[in-house]
Structures are given as C-alpha cells and as structure tokens.
C-alpha cells in the first residue's frame, strides 16, 4: 500500500507541475499578444488614417499566401487554444488544492501573500467576462454604444468606433475599461511572477525580488498603455 501511495503521489506531483507549466506557457502567449495589441491601440494617437491603416494591415498581412484576414484567424485559434489551456489548468489546480485542504483554516492569514495573488481567481473571471464584451464590442458585433445603433459609417470605421466608445457621455464605458485594466494589472503582476517561478528562475531571494519587479513592470506597461486611449479620448486629446 505504501508503494502504491508513493507512485500515485509522484504521478500527481508530475501532473501538477505539467499543469503549472501549461499555465505559464499559455500566460506568456497572452502577454506577448497584449503587448502587440497595446501597440496597435496606441496608433490612435497618430490619428484616424494611421489607426485604420494598421487595422487593415492586420487583415491583409501575408497575402497572397494567406487569405484576407488569415493572420487574424490564426491568432484567434492560437488565443482560443491558450485560453482553454489556461482556464482549464487553473481550474484543475484549484480543485487539487481544495481537495488537499477541504476544510478551510479557522483563521486565514494573508500576510505572506500579495493583493494580486489573493485576487487572482476573481480577477481572472473579471477578465474573461471583459474579453467576451471586448470581442462583441469591437470585433464580432461592432456595437456602437454612442447611439445604440449600427451606423455603418461608425461601426465599419475602426477609429471612429473606438473614439465614439469613449466620448465624455460614455464615461461609464471608460470606467468599465479602466476597471478591467486594473484587474489585468493585478493578474499580470502575479501571473508574471508565477510563470518565472514555474520556469525555475526564483531560487534565491534576489531572483524572487527581481521577478516581482518584472511582474510590476509588465503590469504597469501593458495595463497603463491600454488605459491611455480611453483616458485621452474622454478628455478630448484623441478625437
């Protein structure tokens, strides 16, 4: 019985490590994607022509070897697979942690954990809901929240749809996006640190400190960069 228990424990440990590696790898894919996506968003500061040219370039990239919009579909498939892997691994790890400790501690102390680690689960759910809305808003349905209609001159113009979404009268849209970026910042901070840790680069106190700094740099650059467009639009700089 002892031998059987040891074998089962070893298998469980290996599969847990595999799940953590899967989370780290899929998380890195998302970090790379949001970096590129943030770069594209910042094209709004260059004006309508530059922003729309960038949006069209994404659809014509690789022609004639790729069909129109081929790159976007490749990205969508990769991101969907990464999302399924990331969420699936997170759920599996959470279930294992709960199974190992089915009864909660009478007094829960969070002194050793950061706010970003404690909000990781709910932050992930918030981001998942936001991603669905974001896709509906700008890609799938192209929702013109400014007028409530589907006027082609706005919905078929990426720059105008972007600007029209964050006008002063749509302050609530700005609030939604900024709240989502706050959740993204916390998620990126802890996710970056966890990925570095999973890959074995936090073996010393100094390396752990550097990993935490790296997490904050990634979080501030990406979430801050995304926040600039709605903020500068609502205040009339981007118009």
C-alpha positions as CSV (number, residue, x, y, z in Angstrom):
1,X,0.0,0.0,0.0
2,X,2.8,2.4,0.8
3,X,4.5,1.8,-2.6
4,X,1.2,2.4,-4.4
5,X,0.6,5.6,-2.5
6,X,4.1,6.8,-3.4
7,X,3.6,6.1,-7.1
8,X,0.2,7.9,-7.1
9,X,1.8,10.8,-5.2
10,X,4.7,11.0,-7.8
11,X,2.2,11.0,-10.7
12,X,0.1,13.6,-9.0
13,X,3.2,15.8,-8.5
14,X,4.3,15.4,-12.1
15,X,0.9,16.3,-13.5
16,X,0.6,19.3,-11.2
17,X,4.0,20.5,-12.5
18,X,2.7,19.9,-16.0
19,X,-0.4,22.0,-15.3
20,X,1.7,24.8,-13.9
21,X,4.0,24.7,-17.0
22,X,0.9,24.8,-19.2
23,X,-0.4,27.9,-17.3
24,X,3.0,29.6,-17.6
25,X,3.3,28.8,-21.4
26,X,-0.3,30.0,-22.2
27,X,0.2,33.0,-20.0
28,X,3.3,34.0,-21.9
29,X,1.3,33.7,-25.1
30,X,-1.2,36.2,-23.7
31,X,1.5,38.6,-22.5
32,X,3.0,38.7,-26.0
33,X,-0.4,39.2,-27.6
34,X,-1.5,42.0,-25.3
35,X,1.9,43.8,-25.9
36,X,1.3,43.8,-29.6
37,X,-2.4,44.7,-29.1
38,X,-1.4,47.6,-26.9
39,X,1.0,48.8,-29.6
40,X,-1.9,48.8,-32.1
41,X,-4.2,50.6,-29.7
42,X,-1.6,53.4,-29.3
43,X,-1.8,54.0,-33.0
44,X,-4.9,56.0,-32.1
45,X,-2.6,58.9,-31.0
46,X,-1.4,59.1,-34.6
47,X,-4.9,59.8,-35.9
48,X,-7.6,58.1,-37.9
49,X,-5.6,57.3,-41.0
50,X,-2.7,55.6,-39.1
51,X,-5.0,53.6,-36.9
52,X,-7.2,52.4,-39.7
53,X,-4.2,51.5,-41.9
54,X,-2.8,49.4,-39.1
55,X,-6.2,47.7,-38.6
56,X,-6.4,47.0,-42.4
57,X,-2.7,45.8,-42.4
58,X,-3.6,43.1,-39.9
59,X,-6.2,41.8,-42.4
60,X,-4.0,41.9,-45.5
61,X,-0.9,40.6,-43.8
62,X,0.6,37.6,-45.6
63,X,-1.3,38.0,-48.9
64,X,-1.4,36.1,-51.2
65,X,-0.1,33.3,-49.1
66,X,-2.7,33.9,-46.5
67,X,-6.4,34.8,-47.3
68,X,-7.8,38.1,-46.3
69,X,-8.0,38.2,-42.5
70,X,-5.9,34.9,-42.4
71,X,-3.5,36.2,-39.8
72,X,-6.4,37.3,-37.5
73,X,-7.9,33.8,-37.7
74,X,-4.6,32.2,-36.9
75,X,-4.3,34.5,-33.9
76,X,-7.8,33.7,-32.8
77,X,-7.2,30.0,-32.9
78,X,-4.0,30.2,-31.0
79,X,-5.5,32.5,-28.4
80,X,-8.6,30.4,-28.0
81,X,-6.5,27.3,-27.5
82,X,-4.3,29.2,-25.0
83,X,-7.4,30.4,-23.2
84,X,-8.9,26.9,-22.9
85,X,-5.5,25.6,-21.7
86,X,-5.0,28.5,-19.2
87,X,-8.5,28.3,-17.7
88,X,-8.5,24.5,-17.7
89,X,-5.2,24.3,-15.9
90,X,-6.3,27.0,-13.4
91,X,-9.5,25.1,-12.6
92,X,-7.7,21.8,-12.3
93,X,-5.0,23.2,-9.9
94,X,-7.7,25.0,-7.9
95,X,-9.6,21.7,-7.5
96,X,-6.5,19.9,-6.4
97,X,-5.6,22.5,-3.9
98,X,-9.2,22.3,-2.5
99,X,-9.1,18.5,-2.4
100,X,-5.8,18.6,-0.4
101,X,-7.3,21.0,2.1
102,X,-11.2,20.5,2.1
103,X,-11.6,22.3,5.4
104,X,-10.7,25.9,5.5
105,X,-8.5,27.3,8.3
106,X,-10.4,28.8,11.2
107,X,-8.3,32.0,10.8
108,X,-7.0,32.8,7.4
109,X,-3.8,35.0,7.4
110,X,-2.8,36.7,4.2
111,X,0.4,38.5,5.5
112,X,2.7,36.4,3.3
113,X,0.6,36.8,0.1
114,X,0.2,39.9,-2.1
115,X,-3.1,41.5,-3.1
116,X,-2.6,40.4,-6.7
117,X,-2.2,36.7,-5.6
118,X,-5.3,36.9,-3.4
119,X,-7.4,38.4,-6.2
120,X,-6.1,36.1,-9.0
121,X,-9.2,33.9,-9.2
122,X,-11.8,36.7,-9.3
123,X,-9.5,38.8,-11.4
124,X,-9.4,36.0,-14.0
125,X,-13.2,35.7,-14.0
126,X,-13.5,39.5,-14.4
127,X,-11.0,39.4,-17.4
128,X,-12.9,36.5,-19.0
129,X,-16.2,38.5,-18.9
130,X,-14.4,41.6,-20.2
131,X,-12.8,39.7,-23.1
132,X,-16.2,38.5,-24.2
133,X,-17.6,42.0,-24.1
134,X,-14.5,43.4,-25.8
135,X,-14.8,41.0,-28.7
136,X,-18.5,41.8,-29.0
137,X,-17.8,45.5,-28.8
138,X,-15.0,45.9,-31.3
139,X,-14.9,42.7,-33.4
140,X,-17.9,40.4,-33.6
141,X,-20.9,42.6,-33.3
142,X,-19.2,46.0,-33.5
143,X,-21.5,47.7,-31.0
144,X,-21.8,51.5,-31.4
145,X,-22.5,52.3,-27.7
146,X,-22.7,56.0,-28.6
147,X,-26.0,55.9,-30.4
148,X,-27.1,52.4,-29.7
149,X,-27.4,51.8,-33.4
150,X,-25.3,50.1,-36.1
151,X,-24.5,53.0,-38.3
152,X,-22.0,51.7,-40.9
153,X,-20.0,54.9,-41.0
154,X,-19.1,54.3,-37.4
155,X,-19.1,50.5,-37.0
156,X,-17.1,49.9,-40.2
157,X,-14.5,52.5,-39.3
158,X,-12.3,51.1,-36.5
159,X,-11.0,54.5,-35.4
160,X,-14.4,56.2,-35.2
161,X,-15.9,53.2,-33.4
162,X,-13.0,53.5,-30.9
163,X,-13.4,57.2,-30.3
164,X,-17.2,57.1,-30.2
165,X,-17.0,54.5,-27.5
166,X,-15.0,56.7,-25.1
167,X,-16.6,60.1,-25.5
168,X,-17.5,62.1,-22.3
169,X,-21.1,61.0,-22.5
170,X,-19.9,57.4,-22.5
171,X,-18.0,57.9,-19.2
172,X,-19.4,54.5,-18.0
173,X,-17.5,52.8,-20.8
174,X,-14.3,54.4,-19.7
175,X,-15.0,53.2,-16.2
176,X,-15.6,49.7,-17.3
177,X,-12.4,49.6,-19.3
178,X,-10.3,51.1,-16.6
179,X,-11.7,48.7,-14.0
180,X,-10.8,45.8,-16.4
181,X,-7.3,47.2,-16.8
182,X,-6.9,47.3,-13.0
183,X,-7.8,43.6,-12.9
184,X,-5.4,43.0,-15.8
185,X,-2.6,44.7,-13.9
186,X,-3.0,42.5,-10.8
187,X,-3.4,39.4,-13.0
188,X,-0.2,40.2,-15.0
189,X,1.7,41.0,-11.8
190,X,1.1,37.7,-10.1
191,X,1.0,35.8,-13.4
192,X,4.4,37.0,-14.5
193,X,5.9,36.2,-11.1
194,X,4.3,32.7,-11.1
195,X,5.5,32.0,-14.6
196,X,9.1,33.0,-13.7
197,X,8.8,30.9,-10.6
198,X,7.4,27.9,-12.5
199,X,10.3,28.1,-15.0
200,X,12.7,27.8,-12.1
201,X,14.2,31.4,-12.1
202,X,13.3,32.2,-8.4
203,X,15.8,30.1,-6.5
204,X,17.2,33.0,-4.4
205,X,15.8,35.9,-2.5
206,X,17.3,38.3,-5.1
207,X,15.8,36.5,-8.0
208,X,12.4,36.4,-6.4
209,X,12.6,40.2,-5.8
210,X,13.6,40.7,-9.5
211,X,10.6,38.5,-10.5
212,X,8.2,40.7,-8.5
213,X,9.7,43.8,-10.1
214,X,9.3,42.2,-13.5
215,X,5.7,41.5,-12.7
216,X,5.0,45.1,-11.8
217,X,6.9,46.4,-14.9
218,X,4.8,44.1,-17.2
219,X,1.6,45.1,-15.4
220,X,2.2,48.8,-15.4
221,X,3.4,49.0,-19.1
222,X,0.6,46.9,-20.5
223,X,-2.4,47.9,-18.3
224,X,-1.2,51.5,-18.3
225,X,-0.7,51.6,-22.1
226,X,-4.2,50.2,-22.7
227,X,-5.6,52.8,-20.2
228,X,-4.1,55.8,-22.1
229,X,-6.6,55.5,-25.1
230,X,-9.9,55.7,-23.2
231,X,-8.5,58.4,-20.8
232,X,-7.1,60.6,-23.6
233,X,-10.3,60.1,-25.6
234,X,-12.7,61.1,-22.8
235,X,-10.6,64.2,-22.2
236,X,-10.6,65.2,-25.8
237,X,-7.0,64.6,-26.8
238,X,-7.9,61.8,-29.1
239,X,-10.9,62.9,-31.2
